[in-house]
Amino acid sequence: MTRMEQNNVKVQLNPEELPKEWYNIVPDLPHPLPPPQGPGMANLPKIFPKALLGQEMSPDRYVPIPEELRELFFYIGRPTPLYRAKRLEKKLNTPAEIYFKREDGSPTGSHKLNTALAQAYYAKKEGFVGQTTETGAGQWGSALALADLLNDLKCTVYMCRGSYLTKPYRRLVMQMYGAEVYPSPSDRTKSGRAYYDKDPNHPGSLGIAISEAIEVALENEGKIAYSLGSVLNHVMLHQSIIGQEAKKQFQKIDKEPYALIGCAGGGSNFSGFTFPFVHDKLSKKIDSRIIAVGAAEIPKFSQPAPYVYDYGDEAGFTPQLKMLSLGNKFIPPAIYSGGLRYHGYAPILSMLFMEKVIEGRDYSQEYAFECARLFAETEGLIMAPETAHAAAAAIEEAKEAKKHNEKRVIAFNYSGHGLLDLEGYQRVLKLG
């Protein structure tokens, strides 16, 4: 153990400690996951590689990671470090220890590459020539663009128009990687035109963008695969390397987190960071609080959203999934946290919330951004607007530790950087 690890400032893993298997939480759930249903089930074999469908339905607790993928994960910076926010602790005058798992060091600046690389790998192996997808803030779109580039696949991205206009540099990152990027709703698809023809300035939603991307995949069956960056079981599976690494890192410094926190739009980074710990909580090895954080402007936790069968997209191309949902026709406000604008949560996350295994809370954009500014002023890091919501919860938990004078260990997933989101920070925080 290095001196910095002994001081709990930075905890790193060796390359050989990179996980060799993905963790699948499905066998450990309190009861069987309600199955997807509806006519959209027939579309799944038409748009997804067979390997991903197998992972989606897998009953196995652990799924081997191909060696070629492990090499790519090492190439993009895995294993990622775990840091302690000592300056933030001092500023808050709290006895709590605040840790954050840094997923922002990847080439595209977020955790999204963990599943993008896997999905591109399987699409290429099964003979697809390209992939199509949606993106909100642009982190997922840029991750898939790079993953497709590395696997010699064509990438087409439908980006929510609100983010397309307010986050031009995210779009340019995708284009630098060779992707075609279109504002959604667009005039290129039937599902997009249903909104575009009525309002060419429609801000869009992830539900609409998903419909556009799936429509393209269905029209190019066997050639263009559809790729999703959140919600589905196989995405949660791929992201589990985050939490598996974090468990090893906390074991290295002999710490057990009191609270584990992640922002949640559809649920990918929250699930990836926390599900390996949820495994231990369900088996009563730990008693940590697991906290998912959303946006108050899309109030899926604070109201909370109904737990119902609903479509994952606006047009109804997907199967119906049992999830917390505001409705597939819901048009969210154009907040800068584009990744939190999805109308529903992943079925697994939704079940765990309903079973009270995990907690959920929502913060306003303004409050989250203020917390992000505090983090920048103390730790020198500018985080993604989505990540700011997780940081807000960590700060609130640290204040609670101070109120009770308890030395609690608090950890959150630093899911992405905000260097391409500065315009949003400028407007909300009235900087400059």
Secondary structure, 3 states (H helix, E strand, C coil): CCHHHHCCCEECCCHHHCCCEEECCHHHCCCCCCCCECHHHHHHHHHCCHHHHHHHCCCCCEEECCHHHHHHHHHCCCCCCEEECHHHHHHHCCCCEEEEEECCCCCCCECCHHHHHHHHHHHHHCCCCEEEEEECCCHHHHHHHHHHHHCCCEEEEEEEHHHHHHCHHHHHHHHHCCCEEEEECCCCCHHHHHHHCCCCCCCCCHHHHHHHHHHHHHHCCCCEEECCCCCCHHHHHHHHHHHHHHHHHHHHCCCCCCEEEEECCCCHHHHHHHHHHHHHHHCCCCCCEEEEEEECCCCCCCCCCCEEEEECCCCCCCCEEEEEECCCCCCCCCCCCHHHCCCECCHHHHHHHHCCCCEEEEECHHHHHHHHHHHHHHHCCCECHHHHHHHHHHHHHHHHHHHHCCCCEEEEEECEECCCCHHHHHHHHCCC
